Amino acid sequence: MKRICLFFILLSCAVADNWSEVPSGVGQFHHLTTIKFFSPTTGFIGGSLGDILKTTDGGTTWVRKPSGFNNVTFFFIHFVDAQIGIISAGGGIICRTTNGGESWTQIVSPTSNHLFDGFFVNATTGYLCGQNATVLKTTNTGLTWTDLGQHDPGRDYLGCYYFSEAVGILPFSNLSIRKTMNGGLTYGNMFALSNFAKDITFINSQTGFVVGNGGFIDKTTDAGDSWTQVQATGQGYNLEAISFLNNQTGYAVGPRDGNLNGMIFKTVNQGTNWTLDTITQYTLIDVISNGSDIWVVGENGKIYHSGNPLSITQSSSEAPKKFSLAQNYPNPFNPTTHIAINIEKLADVRLVVYNMTGKEIQTLINEKLQPGIYKVNFDGSKLTSGIYFYTMTAGNFTDTKKMILVK
């Protein structure tokens, strides 16, 4: 791959990632518009023509699931647990699943406006936002939705972010940003943005980013009370979505005016500088991290991936007598190793890798697992030689072990 580094603010150039295309199972005219991972292994994609795709192997393979629709475009998808998920679409359509996305049921919607984005602050309370400044709220895990009013015909919310049930920030299509402190009953702080905003994200309680037309990226360090432009290409580049892998490394994606090319921009210094990481053949629409890798989706069924798809396999479904965490093998290793875990009973399981200073390096498992024996492959090709630790928690069980990477 040809590596391209363009400076929009001159400081340092991030090393370009290696991107690969992953088969989606859908093709031309199937535009993939939203992607979300519930866990490192389980993810979903929504798109045009009623497309809903699911992976259970960390993104290696994707399977199309019946949505009940053939001509709608899904814009937002979210899972509150392994079974219950919500997806929204054009025309105010809202669907819900209770079986892990195997089938979907349409929910009564209080609006016919397009629902472009959403945000859940906990398992029960969430928001959907969209056309004509529509904001819907649920307090029962998406079973019913209430229109909060405050409509503004001709102006849209294309993104939203909520810190809590009361405090939320919504980029507005009149080149401003709205903030509510009372759950959407009223809005204030109409701060002017650089351009038409498409997406918003926060990496902590104070620091967030907005992207949009003209390739602009605005940054806040005071929880959205003020915003400063950190990039604008000035060349007609539009950005559709933004996501951060960690508090330093982030990605923004979008199309280029006048052709079908897609672009992936990258920062490695918390959004101070952004460089062009790669150009793809087709327009890109959404980007997300599954805890370790970056996934990008776009037009004509395209899925692009940077990193190593996580591999977790269940070698036995027989319930062990107790929870346990095995020593990785081989150890020392270069660059890959595997870790075996025993799951005594159904439990929420986390398996996390840390460096010597205690900084979290990668989440290998963060999901509910059935009883059995599992093996997880870990790839340390992007890490430096040294000592690392991995910790497993499951219910009241916790154990930590040491592993050594030698290159």
Wavefront OBJ file of the C-alpha trace (Angstrom):
o trace
v 0.000 0.000 0.000
v 1.284 3.419 -0.883
v 1.652 5.470 2.259
v 0.434 9.038 2.019
v 1.104 11.732 4.588
v -0.475 15.145 4.072
v 0.017 17.885 6.638
v -2.944 20.095 7.404
v -1.342 21.406 10.576
v 2.415 20.899 10.489
v 3.964 19.053 13.398
v 4.570 15.321 13.099
v 3.351 12.622 10.721
v 1.593 9.531 12.079
v 2.665 6.225 10.567
v -0.006 5.032 8.135
v -1.979 1.937 9.103
v -2.317 -1.193 7.025
v -5.904 -1.423 5.810
v -7.571 -4.510 4.383
v -10.981 -5.016 2.794
v -13.278 -7.536 4.493
v -16.052 -9.259 2.483
v -19.494 -8.078 3.557
v -21.686 -10.457 1.581
v -23.550 -7.543 -0.009
v -22.500 -5.648 -3.089
v -23.236 -2.740 -5.380
v -25.958 -0.309 -4.274
v -25.907 -1.776 -0.747
v -24.492 1.189 1.177
v -23.347 0.409 4.725
v -24.067 3.382 6.977
v -23.549 2.375 10.612
v -21.346 -0.110 12.466
v -21.225 -1.002 16.151
v -19.462 -3.705 18.169
v -21.236 -4.972 21.300
v -18.083 -6.862 22.294
v -14.705 -7.596 20.688
v -16.280 -10.584 18.934
v -19.868 -9.519 18.225
v -20.718 -6.603 15.940
v -23.494 -5.290 13.709
v -23.741 -3.191 10.555
v -26.812 -1.400 9.249
v -27.293 -0.030 5.768
v -29.517 0.699 2.811
v -31.980 -1.798 1.328
v -32.803 -3.002 4.840
v -29.344 -4.462 5.393
v -28.416 -5.727 8.859
v -25.149 -7.672 9.073
v -23.782 -9.549 12.096
v -20.371 -10.941 13.032
v -19.596 -13.288 15.919
v -15.910 -13.824 15.139
v -14.515 -10.328 15.590
v -15.331 -9.166 12.058
v -13.727 -11.961 10.053
v -17.087 -12.968 8.571
v -20.398 -11.106 8.313
v -23.854 -12.660 7.863
v -26.953 -10.795 6.644
v -29.922 -10.993 9.041
v -33.578 -10.411 8.056
v -34.779 -6.952 9.038
v -38.261 -7.099 7.547
v -37.498 -4.176 5.244
v -36.160 -4.004 1.701
v -36.091 -0.286 0.891
v -35.161 1.563 4.076
v -31.772 2.851 5.179
v -30.690 2.184 8.741
v -28.647 4.977 10.331
v -28.075 3.964 13.970
v -27.662 0.641 15.755
v -27.055 -0.109 19.429
v -27.128 -3.149 21.715
v -27.790 -2.780 25.440
v -26.751 -6.395 26.079
v -26.053 -9.547 24.101
v -29.717 -10.006 23.184
v -31.500 -6.631 23.129
v -30.720 -4.157 20.356
v -32.243 -1.061 18.731
v -31.912 0.179 15.170
v -33.366 3.343 13.598
v -33.944 4.366 10.012
v -35.451 6.833 7.603
v -39.141 7.611 7.921
v -39.017 7.362 11.706
v -38.675 3.570 11.621
v -37.455 1.940 14.853
v -36.838 -1.803 15.187
v -35.924 -3.911 18.207
v -34.418 -7.365 18.681
v -34.499 -9.591 21.751
v -32.558 -12.523 20.307
v -29.192 -11.054 19.473
v -30.183 -9.652 16.087
v -31.482 -12.903 14.596
v -34.869 -11.238 14.003
v -36.262 -7.722 14.390
v -39.672 -6.291 15.323
v -40.829 -2.815 14.340
v -41.643 -0.574 17.322
v -44.375 2.080 17.284
v -42.651 5.373 16.503
v -44.004 8.824 17.399
v -42.460 10.408 14.287
v -42.096 9.995 10.546
v -38.890 12.057 10.486
v -35.626 10.336 9.607
v -33.717 9.171 12.708
v -30.018 9.674 11.969
v -28.266 8.913 15.259
v -28.763 7.898 18.863
v -27.147 7.449 22.240
v -27.896 5.238 25.260
v -26.740 6.520 28.652
v -27.528 3.203 30.347
v -29.378 -0.053 29.659
v -32.842 1.526 29.847
v -32.517 5.189 28.846
v -31.626 6.292 25.346
v -32.180 9.000 22.753
v -32.699 9.093 18.985
v -32.201 12.291 16.987
v -32.831 13.295 13.417
v -34.671 15.305 10.810
v -36.353 18.611 11.712
v -34.521 18.631 15.072
v -36.431 15.560 16.233
v -35.359 14.023 19.550
v -36.989 10.859 20.906
v -36.423 9.357 24.347
v -36.942 5.885 25.822
v -36.740 4.859 29.465
v -37.626 1.179 28.971
v -34.854 -0.166 26.720
v -36.515 0.967 23.529
v -39.961 -0.576 23.995
v -41.640 2.835 23.753
v -40.427 6.261 22.640
v -41.541 9.818 23.447
v -41.076 12.807 21.140
v -39.515 15.601 23.206
v -40.719 18.330 20.847
v -38.536 21.413 20.266
v -38.778 20.812 16.491
v -37.161 23.135 13.968
v -38.391 22.365 10.416
v -35.668 22.218 7.810
v -32.860 21.787 10.320
v -31.526 18.428 11.438
v -29.578 16.689 14.168
v -27.179 14.280 12.444
v -25.400 13.310 15.653
v -25.799 13.410 19.418
v -23.842 12.650 22.583
v -25.228 12.395 26.124
v -23.191 12.484 29.324
v -26.247 11.532 31.391
v -30.040 11.489 31.172
v -29.984 15.263 31.696
v -26.883 16.514 29.866
v -26.582 16.130 26.102
v -24.902 17.819 23.143
v -26.330 17.881 19.613
v -24.635 19.425 16.561
v -27.232 21.422 14.632
v -27.435 21.818 10.860
v -27.437 25.617 11.097
v -23.682 25.518 11.844
v -24.134 25.565 15.602
v -24.215 23.155 18.525
v -26.905 22.818 21.157
v -26.488 21.686 24.748
v -29.253 20.611 27.116
v -28.971 20.362 30.880
v -32.465 19.001 31.512
v -32.854 16.018 29.210
v -33.963 17.981 26.173
v -36.732 20.082 27.663
v -34.765 23.204 26.752
v -31.535 23.933 24.865
v -28.954 26.618 25.307
v -25.362 27.425 24.383
v -25.851 27.773 20.605
v -22.105 27.812 19.935
v -21.117 28.445 16.302
v -19.303 25.613 14.517
v -16.958 25.806 11.542
v -19.372 24.139 9.114
v -22.289 21.734 8.760
v -21.736 19.001 11.398
v -22.133 15.276 10.726
v -20.896 13.441 13.846
v -19.775 13.965 17.437
v -17.753 11.964 19.966
v -16.125 12.451 23.369
v -13.037 10.692 24.716
v -13.621 11.816 28.325
v -15.946 14.066 30.282
v -14.332 17.226 28.920
v -12.734 16.501 25.549
v -14.823 15.945 22.435
v -14.816 16.384 18.668
v -17.245 17.334 15.902
v -16.660 16.643 12.199
v -18.472 17.738 9.070
v -18.469 19.436 5.701
v -15.323 21.031 4.365
v -13.263 18.476 6.253
v -13.559 20.486 9.458
v -12.798 19.056 12.891
v -13.721 21.145 15.927
v -12.538 20.278 19.446
v -13.830 21.103 22.918
v -11.975 20.743 26.220
v -14.752 22.071 28.470
v -17.567 19.549 27.897
v -18.943 21.349 24.861
v -19.259 24.874 26.235
v -16.772 26.174 23.648
v -15.237 24.768 20.451
v -12.049 25.453 18.481
v -11.247 24.363 14.937
v -8.246 22.031 14.756
v -8.508 21.170 11.068
v -10.109 22.267 7.808
v -8.636 20.983 4.565
v -10.097 23.731 2.443
v -10.329 21.323 -0.486
v -13.938 20.209 -0.327
v -13.346 17.147 1.800
v -16.410 16.205 3.820
v -16.139 14.104 6.975
v -19.032 11.821 7.941
v -17.919 10.132 11.173
v -15.260 10.092 13.897
v -14.137 7.520 16.461
v -11.220 7.123 18.879
v -9.292 3.923 19.535
v -7.987 5.383 22.805
v -7.564 8.855 24.261
v -4.750 9.680 21.819
v -5.476 7.829 18.578
v -8.567 8.698 16.544
v -9.943 8.325 13.033
v -12.266 10.447 10.888
v -13.736 9.239 7.597
v -15.681 10.628 4.696
v -16.054 11.165 0.953
v -14.379 13.576 -1.405
v -16.582 15.928 -3.385
v -16.794 15.170 -7.086
v -15.878 11.471 -7.050
v -16.451 8.232 -5.163
v -13.179 8.148 -3.231
v -13.240 7.683 0.515
v -10.680 9.021 2.964
v -9.467 7.990 6.402
v -7.754 10.635 8.532
v -5.782 9.782 11.678
v -4.538 11.552 14.804
v -2.062 10.209 17.357
v -1.985 13.237 19.655
v -5.554 13.595 20.903
v -6.805 15.413 17.854
v -4.238 18.217 17.690
v -3.006 17.118 14.262
v -4.666 14.954 11.612
v -3.027 13.299 8.600
v -4.489 11.465 5.630
v -3.991 7.780 6.437
v -5.355 6.220 3.247
v -7.722 6.706 0.304
v -10.276 4.034 -0.576
v -12.157 3.360 -3.788
v -15.604 4.203 -2.438
v -17.164 6.787 -0.141
v -16.860 6.004 3.577
v -19.738 6.641 5.965
v -18.975 5.328 9.477
v -16.010 4.334 11.647
v -15.829 2.496 14.987
v -13.358 0.725 17.263
v -14.118 -2.721 18.687
v -11.676 -2.185 21.537
v -8.492 -3.021 19.662
v -9.015 -2.475 15.936
v -10.671 0.085 13.667
v -13.547 -0.720 11.310
v -14.853 1.505 8.517
v -17.936 0.972 6.312
v -19.207 2.710 3.203
v -20.864 2.550 -0.165
v -21.280 -0.589 -2.288
v -21.000 -2.930 0.688
v -17.427 -1.973 1.546
v -15.885 -2.862 4.915
v -12.315 -1.853 5.717
v -10.315 -2.989 8.717
v -7.043 -2.019 10.376
v -5.538 -4.372 12.929
v -5.860 -8.061 13.613
v -9.351 -9.580 13.912
v -9.763 -10.976 17.404
v -9.890 -14.753 17.587
v -11.808 -16.385 20.443
v -12.864 -20.013 20.198
v -14.757 -22.335 22.517
v -12.916 -25.649 22.725
v -15.440 -27.305 25.041
v -18.984 -26.566 26.200
v -18.625 -28.780 29.260
v -18.807 -26.670 32.417
v -15.495 -26.589 34.335
v -15.570 -27.005 38.107
v -14.327 -23.463 38.672
v -13.256 -20.237 36.971
v -9.586 -20.200 36.030
v -7.059 -18.280 33.952
v -4.206 -20.233 32.359
v -0.675 -19.104 31.626
v -0.379 -17.929 28.034
v 1.371 -20.240 25.577
v 3.957 -19.863 24.257
v 5.640 -17.619 26.804
v 7.847 -15.767 25.949
v 6.121 -15.156 22.601
v 6.665 -13.317 19.298
v 4.348 -11.902 18.152
v 1.290 -14.083 18.942
v 0.236 -16.219 21.877
v -2.975 -17.753 23.181
v -4.685 -17.636 26.573
v -7.057 -20.336 27.857
v -9.840 -19.552 30.329
v -12.349 -21.744 32.153
v -15.890 -20.403 32.667
v -17.736 -22.236 35.430
v -21.168 -20.662 34.849
v -22.845 -17.914 32.836
v -20.984 -14.709 33.682
v -19.898 -11.293 32.453
v -16.248 -11.886 31.555
v -13.460 -9.374 30.997
v -9.952 -10.243 29.855
v -7.664 -7.204 29.593
v -3.968 -6.774 28.742
v -1.901 -4.136 30.600
v 1.664 -2.859 30.295
v 4.165 -2.502 33.140
v 2.743 0.865 34.221
v -0.788 -0.490 34.474
v -2.012 1.171 31.291
v -4.723 -0.816 29.507
v -3.378 -2.063 26.170
v -6.208 -4.151 24.784
v -9.533 -5.630 25.886
v -9.643 -9.214 24.635
v -13.037 -10.176 26.093
v -15.840 -8.002 27.441
v -19.051 -9.991 27.146
v -21.316 -12.559 28.758
v -19.990 -16.086 28.204
v -21.694 -19.455 28.597
v -19.980 -22.192 30.672
v -17.086 -23.825 28.875
v -13.406 -23.677 28.000
v -12.251 -20.861 25.712
v -9.038 -19.915 23.948
v -8.176 -16.341 22.990
v -5.408 -15.437 20.559
v -3.415 -12.280 21.337
v -1.301 -10.446 18.750
v 1.524 -8.275 20.048
v 2.945 -7.309 16.656
v 2.259 -3.598 17.289
v 3.833 -3.644 20.763
v 7.427 -3.298 21.889
v 9.333 -6.078 23.636
v 8.714 -6.253 27.357
v 6.634 -7.602 30.216
v 2.845 -7.409 30.026
v 0.065 -8.526 32.347
v -3.397 -9.888 31.603
v -6.293 -9.909 34.058
v -9.507 -11.925 33.933
v -12.603 -11.022 35.947
v -15.798 -13.100 36.040
v -18.290 -12.487 38.821
v -16.257 -12.514 42.042
v -13.303 -14.232 40.354
v -10.173 -12.225 39.491
v -6.736 -13.433 38.438
v -3.688 -11.829 36.819
v -0.734 -13.402 35.047
v 2.462 -12.148 33.412
v 3.585 -12.678 29.832
v 6.769 -11.680 28.009
v 6.997 -10.387 24.440
v 10.449 -10.856 22.874
v 11.103 -9.513 19.354
l 1 2 3 4 5 6 7 8 9 10 11 12 13 14 15 16 17 18 19 20 21 22 23 24 25 26 27 28 29 30 31 32 33 34 35 36 37 38 39 40 41 42 43 44 45 46 47 48 49 50 51 52 53 54 55 56 57 58 59 60 61 62 63 64 65 66 67 68 69 70 71 72 73 74 75 76 77 78 79 80 81 82 83 84 85 86 87 88 89 90 91 92 93 94 95 96 97 98 99 100 101 102 103 104 105 106 107 108 109 110 111 112 113 114 115 116 117 118 119 120 121 122 123 124 125 126 127 128 129 130 131 132 133 134 135 136 137 138 139 140 141 142 143 144 145 146 147 148 149 150 151 152 153 154 155 156 157 158 159 160 161 162 163 164 165 166 167 168 169 170 171 172 173 174 175 176 177 178 179 180 181 182 183 184 185 186 187 188 189 190 191 192 193 194 195 196 197 198 199 200 201 202 203 204 205 206 207 208 209 210 211 212 213 214 215 216 217 218 219 220 221 222 223 224 225 226 227 228 229 230 231 232 233 234 235 236 237 238 239 240 241 242 243 244 245 246 247 248 249 250 251 252 253 254 255 256 257 258 259 260 261 262 263 264 265 266 267 268 269 270 271 272 273 274 275 276 277 278 279 280 281 282 283 284 285 286 287 288 289 290 291 292 293 294 295 296 297 298 299 300 301 302 303 304 305 306 307 308 309 310 311 312 313 314 315 316 317 318 319 320 321 322 323 324 325 326 327 328 329 330 331 332 333 334 335 336 337 338 339 340 341 342 343 344 345 346 347 348 349 350 351 352 353 354 355 356 357 358 359 360 361 362 363 364 365 366 367 368 369 370 371 372 373 374 375 376 377 378 379 380 381 382 383 384 385 386 387 388 389 390 391 392 393 394 395 396 397 398 399 400 401 402 403 404 405 406 407
